[in-house]
Amino acid sequence: MRDEVTTPANSPGRVLFASLIGTTIEFFDFYIYATAAVLVFPKLFFPAGDPASATLQSFATFALAFIARPIGSAVFGHFGDRIGRKATLVAALLTMGLSTVTIGLLPTYAHIGVLAPLLLALCRLGQGLGLGGEWGGAVLLATENAPANKRAWYGMFPQLGAPIGFLFATGMFLWLTQSMGDAVFFAWGWRIPFLASSVLVVVGLWMRLRLTETPAFARAMAQQERVAVPMLSVLAHHTRALIAGTFAALATFVIFYLMTVFALSWATSKLGYSRESFLIVQMVGVLFFAAFIPFSAWLADRRGNRFAMILATLLIFAFGIAYAPLLAHSGMLFMVLGMCVVGITYGPLGTILAQMFPTAVRYTGASLAFNMAGIFGASLAPYLATWLAKNYGLAYVGYYLSAAAVLSLLALLPRSRTEMH
């Protein structure tokens, strides 16, 4: 990932801020949907009846984005590897932003019937397409501009967009629920976060349009390393890296969405927490999430990405065993410990996936591995965890998390390109 050609230099501050603000916006958009999928959509976009069934249907639309994300990886990855990182990142941000703003304008089930959840699902697909192209490009923007001994440190800036976006999203919903009654909130207040995303998108576009191309991609162009169809090249020549990357990221997705979407739903429906109180618990936990991302990146630059990810995966396994008793007896301790572990696994994840693939297919390969892990590790996590908890008890949600950690560990243990750092 070293540059050997002359190319206009992006300053480190501009690179890191552009990679951070883009993923912050994307994850803000993604999380306001996740929060609304628990608090709003079951009541407004699905037929009245069994609340548990409405929640499961809402979680099903939540899962759609993870199915769309690999498609976004393929589409945006193709252009990111063929024409460049900059233009592709701009297009991905627009796709996500327009989908999110449209959700804020949708009529509900009471107004247009079954068309409402169908339109909601279509917008959710658009969110998935945008995020499928955003994450990989933001990670490459950072790591392909990084000094060789600071790739994990640079690569953690896009990862910081996840906790920052979550804080903005959760904070906005918390403010809305505290500042207006339920009647006003469900009438129109819930739309504010979705419409407010338009302001953030304008800021992100302004920042990204000022960037130049990354040195690594400029070198690939100069040496004519580009391939005709990056997706086919990844599937044909980098299958092992794709499979390893997908399973290496699996447990990261499972723990994150069990800590956020499922925990919010279970705590407010079964454990007696109000919306406001558990959102505050989650916001405190996300501060620890954000704090441990730089720690894990620092560790990865000194001991290697593989070492840092194996350590994180072992911690995920242990947390799975303690998941049920912690959530049942101390929501705050549960959230703080769990989010510390999420930060440790999330910090080096972008760098380790990017370094599994050569420059010519890196955008496609890293994005596809990340988003395939999203399908297997996150899309069904809230749904499957709810089903396990209802039918077998909360302890089985923790066993599910530990099982995911075992699969990730098996992908990380063999010595491979995951050791490059």
ROROTI-213155 format. One line per field, with one value per residue (C-alpha): chain; x negated, y negated, z; residue number from 0. Coordinates in steps of 0.1 Angstrom, whole numbers, plus 5000, padded with zeros to 4 digits. Layout:
# ROROTI-213155
chain c(A, ...)
x c(X, ...)
y c(Y, ...)
z c(Z, ...)
n c(NUM, ...)
END
This chain:
# ROROTI-213155
chain c(A, A, A, A, A, A, A, A, A, A, A, A, A, A, A, A, A, A, A, A, A, A, A, A, A, A, A, A, A, A, A, A, A, A, A, A, A, A, A, A, A, A, A, A, A, A, A, A, A, A, A, A, A, A, A, A, A, A, A, A, A, A, A, A, A, A, A, A, A, A, A, A, A, A, A, A, A, A, A, A, A, A, A, A, A, A, A, A, A, A, A, A, A, A, A, A, A, A, A, A, A, A, A, A, A, A, A, A, A, A, A, A, A, A, A, A, A, A, A, A, A, A, A, A, A, A, A, A, A, A, A, A, A, A, A, A, A, A, A, A, A, A, A, A, A, A, A, A, A, A, A, A, A, A, A, A, A, A, A, A, A, A, A, A, A, A, A, A, A, A, A, A, A, A, A, A, A, A, A, A, A, A, A, A, A, A, A, A, A, A, A, A, A, A, A, A, A, A, A, A, A, A, A, A, A, A, A, A, A, A, A, A, A, A, A, A, A, A, A, A, A, A, A, A, A, A, A, A, A, A, A, A, A, A, A, A, A, A, A, A, A, A, A, A, A, A, A, A, A, A, A, A, A, A, A, A, A, A, A, A, A, A, A, A, A, A, A, A, A, A, A, A, A, A, A, A, A, A, A, A, A, A, A, A, A, A, A, A, A, A, A, A, A, A, A, A, A, A, A, A, A, A, A, A, A, A, A, A, A, A, A, A, A, A, A, A, A, A, A, A, A, A, A, A, A, A, A, A, A, A, A, A, A, A, A, A, A, A, A, A, A, A, A, A, A, A, A, A, A, A, A, A, A, A, A, A, A, A, A, A, A, A, A, A, A, A, A, A, A, A, A, A, A, A, A, A, A, A, A, A, A, A, A, A, A, A, A, A, A, A, A, A, A, A, A, A, A, A, A, A, A, A, A, A, A, A, A, A, A, A, A, A, A, A, A, A, A, A, A, A, A)
x c(5000, 4970, 4971, 4944, 4959, 4964, 4999, 5015, 5012, 5041, 5031, 5035, 5061, 5082, 5080, 5089, 5117, 5132, 5131, 5146, 5174, 5185, 5189, 5204, 5232, 5237, 5239, 5261, 5285, 5283, 5288, 5318, 5335, 5324, 5338, 5370, 5373, 5378, 5396, 5416, 5421, 5439, 5466, 5468, 5459, 5473, 5509, 5522, 5523, 5497, 5469, 5443, 5452, 5451, 5416, 5404, 5418, 5400, 5367, 5373, 5371, 5341, 5324, 5330, 5302, 5277, 5288, 5284, 5250, 5230, 5248, 5236, 5201, 5201, 5215, 5196, 5166, 5165, 5163, 5140, 5115, 5120, 5124, 5112, 5121, 5132, 5160, 5174, 5175, 5195, 5220, 5223, 5230, 5257, 5274, 5275, 5286, 5315, 5328, 5328, 5344, 5372, 5380, 5387, 5413, 5431, 5469, 5477, 5498, 5528, 5527, 5517, 5520, 5497, 5478, 5463, 5441, 5432, 5419, 5401, 5384, 5374, 5358, 5341, 5326, 5313, 5296, 5280, 5267, 5252, 5235, 5223, 5202, 5194, 5175, 5149, 5141, 5137, 5113, 5093, 5092, 5076, 5053, 5041, 5029, 5013, 4976, 4968, 4964, 4997, 5022, 5043, 5043, 5054, 5079, 5096, 5109, 5137, 5145, 5150, 5179, 5199, 5200, 5202, 5231, 5247, 5244, 5260, 5288, 5296, 5291, 5316, 5342, 5337, 5341, 5373, 5389, 5381, 5392, 5425, 5453, 5460, 5488, 5466, 5436, 5456, 5475, 5444, 5415, 5399, 5394, 5369, 5338, 5344, 5349, 5320, 5297, 5299, 5278, 5251, 5250, 5242, 5213, 5200, 5202, 5184, 5156, 5152, 5152, 5121, 5101, 5076, 5072, 5053, 5016, 5021, 5049, 5028, 5000, 5023, 5035, 5000, 4989, 5021, 5030, 5067, 5088, 5119, 5144, 5131, 5160, 5152, 5115, 5123, 5145, 5121, 5087, 5092, 5118, 5098, 5093, 5130, 5141, 5115, 5125, 5162, 5159, 5132, 5157, 5187, 5185, 5180, 5214, 5232, 5220, 5227, 5263, 5270, 5258, 5278, 5310, 5318, 5308, 5330, 5360, 5356, 5349, 5379, 5403, 5393, 5370, 5391, 5368, 5384, 5372, 5355, 5337, 5322, 5312, 5292, 5276, 5267, 5252, 5230, 5219, 5211, 5187, 5167, 5171, 5155, 5127, 5115, 5113, 5081, 5067, 5072, 5057, 5026, 5023, 5027, 4999, 4976, 4985, 5002, 5038, 5041, 5031, 5055, 5084, 5078, 5077, 5110, 5126, 5117, 5132, 5164, 5166, 5163, 5188, 5213, 5212, 5219, 5245, 5277, 5269, 5254, 5284, 5309, 5292, 5273, 5281, 5254, 5226, 5238, 5236, 5202, 5184, 5200, 5192, 5156, 5154, 5171, 5145, 5116, 5128, 5140, 5107, 5085, 5113, 5111, 5073, 5072, 5099, 5082, 5049, 5062, 5066, 5043, 5050, 5067, 5096, 5092, 5123, 5145, 5128, 5128, 5163, 5177, 5161, 5174, 5209, 5211, 5203, 5231, 5256, 5245, 5237, 5261, 5291, 5307, 5291, 5320, 5346, 5328, 5320, 5356, 5367, 5341, 5349, 5387, 5384, 5353, 5344, 5320, 5290, 5292, 5287, 5253, 5245, 5253, 5228, 5201, 5207, 5202, 5169, 5157, 5163, 5144, 5115, 5113, 5109, 5083, 5060, 5043, 5013, 5022, 5023, 5042, 5007, 4997, 4995)
y c(5000, 4977, 4949, 4948, 4921, 4884, 4876, 4845, 4851, 4851, 4837, 4862, 4840, 4838, 4875, 4885, 4860, 4870, 4907, 4900, 4877, 4899, 4930, 4909, 4898, 4932, 4949, 4921, 4928, 4966, 4963, 4940, 4967, 4993, 4973, 4965, 5002, 5008, 4977, 4965, 4987, 5016, 4991, 4970, 4992, 5026, 5038, 5035, 5068, 5087, 5063, 5091, 5100, 5063, 5061, 5092, 5078, 5045, 5064, 5082, 5048, 5040, 5071, 5060, 5035, 5062, 5082, 5051, 5043, 5069, 5057, 5022, 5036, 5051, 5020, 4993, 5015, 5020, 4983, 4977, 5001, 4989, 4951, 4942, 4940, 4903, 4903, 4936, 4923, 4893, 4915, 4939, 4910, 4896, 4930, 4934, 4899, 4898, 4931, 4918, 4885, 4903, 4924, 4892, 4883, 4916, 4919, 4946, 4977, 4958, 4936, 4959, 4994, 5022, 4998, 4982, 5011, 5018, 4983, 4985, 5017, 5001, 4972, 4996, 5014, 4980, 4975, 5009, 5002, 4969, 4983, 5013, 4989, 4964, 4984, 4999, 4967, 4948, 4974, 4973, 4935, 4937, 4967, 4960, 4926, 4939, 4944, 4981, 4982, 4963, 4981, 4994, 4960, 4943, 4972, 4967, 4932, 4945, 4970, 4941, 4931, 4960, 4948, 4911, 4918, 4939, 4912, 4886, 4910, 4921, 4887, 4872, 4899, 4894, 4856, 4861, 4886, 4864, 4831, 4842, 4865, 4898, 4884, 4858, 4881, 4907, 4881, 4864, 4861, 4894, 4879, 4852, 4874, 4887, 4853, 4838, 4862, 4840, 4813, 4839, 4852, 4817, 4813, 4847, 4840, 4807, 4824, 4853, 4832, 4815, 4847, 4860, 4897, 4920, 4927, 4965, 4962, 4936, 4962, 4989, 4967, 4958, 4994, 5005, 5030, 5025, 5055, 5055, 5068, 5066, 5087, 5116, 5113, 5114, 5145, 5163, 5154, 5143, 5167, 5177, 5141, 5134, 5163, 5156, 5120, 5127, 5151, 5130, 5101, 5123, 5120, 5082, 5078, 5102, 5086, 5051, 5057, 5078, 5049, 5023, 5034, 5066, 5053, 5021, 5042, 5068, 5043, 5021, 5050, 5076, 5060, 5029, 5002, 4972, 4960, 4930, 4949, 4976, 4951, 4933, 4967, 4973, 4938, 4944, 4977, 4962, 4938, 4968, 4982, 4951, 4950, 4986, 4982, 4961, 4985, 5015, 4996, 4987, 5024, 5035, 5012, 5026, 5063, 5069, 5068, 5106, 5105, 5077, 5094, 5128, 5111, 5093, 5125, 5144, 5115, 5118, 5155, 5148, 5120, 5144, 5167, 5137, 5120, 5132, 5127, 5093, 5080, 5094, 5079, 5048, 5031, 5005, 5030, 5051, 5022, 5009, 5042, 5052, 5020, 5021, 5054, 5040, 5012, 5037, 5058, 5028, 5008, 5030, 5046, 5022, 5024, 5062, 5066, 5040, 5057, 5091, 5079, 5062, 5026, 5035, 5053, 5039, 5018, 5047, 5074, 5056, 5042, 5076, 5094, 5068, 5068, 5106, 5107, 5082, 5107, 5136, 5118, 5088, 5090, 5118, 5111, 5091, 5115, 5147, 5134, 5125, 5159, 5177, 5156, 5162, 5199, 5210, 5181, 5152, 5175, 5189, 5154, 5155, 5189, 5177, 5149, 5173, 5196, 5167, 5160, 5195, 5192, 5159, 5174, 5203, 5178, 5157, 5185, 5196, 5174, 5155, 5120, 5109, 5105, 5077, 5044)
z c(5000, 4994, 4968, 4941, 4918, 4921, 4931, 4947, 4985, 5008, 5042, 5071, 5088, 5056, 5050, 5085, 5089, 5055, 5063, 5098, 5088, 5060, 5081, 5109, 5085, 5071, 5105, 5119, 5091, 5097, 5135, 5133, 5113, 5139, 5167, 5148, 5140, 5177, 5189, 5159, 5129, 5146, 5156, 5124, 5094, 5102, 5108, 5143, 5162, 5182, 5192, 5192, 5156, 5145, 5161, 5142, 5110, 5116, 5123, 5090, 5071, 5093, 5079, 5042, 5043, 5051, 5021, 4999, 5013, 4993, 4962, 4971, 4977, 4942, 4924, 4943, 4946, 4909, 4903, 4933, 4919, 4883, 4884, 4919, 4956, 4956, 4931, 4944, 4979, 4968, 4950, 4980, 5004, 4981, 4978, 5016, 5023, 4998, 5011, 5046, 5039, 5019, 5050, 5069, 5042, 5040, 5048, 5074, 5073, 5085, 5054, 5025, 5040, 5029, 5005, 5036, 5047, 5011, 5006, 5039, 5027, 4994, 5013, 5036, 5006, 4994, 5028, 5025, 4990, 5001, 5032, 5012, 4991, 5019, 5045, 5022, 5005, 5037, 5051, 5020, 5020, 5054, 5051, 5016, 5027, 5059, 5068, 5069, 5107, 5114, 5091, 5120, 5136, 5104, 5097, 5130, 5121, 5098, 5126, 5150, 5128, 5142, 5179, 5169, 5146, 5172, 5198, 5175, 5165, 5200, 5215, 5190, 5197, 5234, 5231, 5210, 5234, 5264, 5248, 5234, 5244, 5227, 5206, 5190, 5187, 5168, 5148, 5133, 5158, 5148, 5113, 5124, 5126, 5091, 5076, 5096, 5078, 5047, 5065, 5074, 5038, 5025, 5049, 5040, 5002, 5006, 5025, 5000, 4969, 4981, 4982, 4957, 4948, 4972, 4964, 4962, 4936, 4916, 4915, 4904, 4875, 4865, 4865, 4847, 4875, 4872, 4864, 4841, 4866, 4902, 4915, 4893, 4902, 4939, 4935, 4912, 4926, 4961, 4974, 5004, 5015, 5010, 5031, 5058, 5060, 5062, 5091, 5108, 5110, 5119, 5157, 5155, 5138, 5161, 5193, 5181, 5171, 5202, 5223, 5204, 5186, 5205, 5239, 5235, 5224, 5252, 5280, 5271, 5266, 5291, 5318, 5327, 5313, 5297, 5263, 5278, 5305, 5283, 5256, 5282, 5293, 5256, 5252, 5282, 5268, 5234, 5251, 5261, 5226, 5212, 5238, 5231, 5193, 5195, 5222, 5199, 5169, 5190, 5200, 5164, 5151, 5178, 5180, 5147, 5134, 5138, 5175, 5183, 5165, 5182, 5216, 5208, 5196, 5228, 5248, 5227, 5235, 5272, 5271, 5254, 5285, 5308, 5284, 5301, 5338, 5331, 5311, 5336, 5367, 5357, 5324, 5329, 5337, 5308, 5284, 5295, 5294, 5262, 5244, 5256, 5238, 5207, 5206, 5209, 5180, 5158, 5159, 5137, 5117, 5087, 5084, 5086, 5059, 5036, 5038, 5027, 4991, 4965, 4955, 4922, 4939, 4975, 4974, 4962, 4983, 5016, 5012, 5002, 5031, 5055, 5042, 5038, 5075, 5079, 5063, 5084, 5116, 5118, 5095, 5114, 5148, 5164, 5149, 5158, 5193, 5199, 5188, 5210, 5241, 5237, 5231, 5251, 5274, 5274, 5281, 5246, 5231, 5248, 5235, 5200, 5205, 5218, 5188, 5165, 5183, 5177, 5140, 5138, 5158, 5134, 5105, 5124, 5137, 5104, 5096, 5065, 5051, 5082, 5098, 5074, 5094)
n c(0, 1, 2, 3, 4, 5, 6, 7, 8, 9, 10, 11, 12, 13, 14, 15, 16, 17, 18, 19, 20, 21, 22, 23, 24, 25, 26, 27, 28, 29, 30, 31, 32, 33, 34, 35, 36, 37, 38, 39, 40, 41, 42, 43, 44, 45, 46, 47, 48, 49, 50, 51, 52, 53, 54, 55, 56, 57, 58, 59, 60, 61, 62, 63, 64, 65, 66, 67, 68, 69, 70, 71, 72, 73, 74, 75, 76, 77, 78, 79, 80, 81, 82, 83, 84, 85, 86, 87, 88, 89, 90, 91, 92, 93, 94, 95, 96, 97, 98, 99, 100, 101, 102, 103, 104, 105, 106, 107, 108, 109, 110, 111, 112, 113, 114, 115, 116, 117, 118, 119, 120, 121, 122, 123, 124, 125, 126, 127, 128, 129, 130, 131, 132, 133, 134, 135, 136, 137, 138, 139, 140, 141, 142, 143, 144, 145, 146, 147, 148, 149, 150, 151, 152, 153, 154, 155, 156, 157, 158, 159, 160, 161, 162, 163, 164, 165, 166, 167, 168, 169, 170, 171, 172, 173, 174, 175, 176, 177, 178, 179, 180, 181, 182, 183, 184, 185, 186, 187, 188, 189, 190, 191, 192, 193, 194, 195, 196, 197, 198, 199, 200, 201, 202, 203, 204, 205, 206, 207, 208, 209, 210, 211, 212, 213, 214, 215, 216, 217, 218, 219, 220, 221, 222, 223, 224, 225, 226, 227, 228, 229, 230, 231, 232, 233, 234, 235, 236, 237, 238, 239, 240, 241, 242, 243, 244, 245, 246, 247, 248, 249, 250, 251, 252, 253, 254, 255, 256, 257, 258, 259, 260, 261, 262, 263, 264, 265, 266, 267, 268, 269, 270, 271, 272, 273, 274, 275, 276, 277, 278, 279, 280, 281, 282, 283, 284, 285, 286, 287, 288, 289, 290, 291, 292, 293, 294, 295, 296, 297, 298, 299, 300, 301, 302, 303, 304, 305, 306, 307, 308, 309, 310, 311, 312, 313, 314, 315, 316, 317, 318, 319, 320, 321, 322, 323, 324, 325, 326, 327, 328, 329, 330, 331, 332, 333, 334, 335, 336, 337, 338, 339, 340, 341, 342, 343, 344, 345, 346, 347, 348, 349, 350, 351, 352, 353, 354, 355, 356, 357, 358, 359, 360, 361, 362, 363, 364, 365, 366, 367, 368, 369, 370, 371, 372, 373, 374, 375, 376, 377, 378, 379, 380, 381, 382, 383, 384, 385, 386, 387, 388, 389, 390, 391, 392, 393, 394, 395, 396, 397, 398, 399, 400, 401, 402, 403, 404, 405, 406, 407, 408, 409, 410, 411, 412, 413, 414, 415, 416, 417, 418, 419, 420)
END
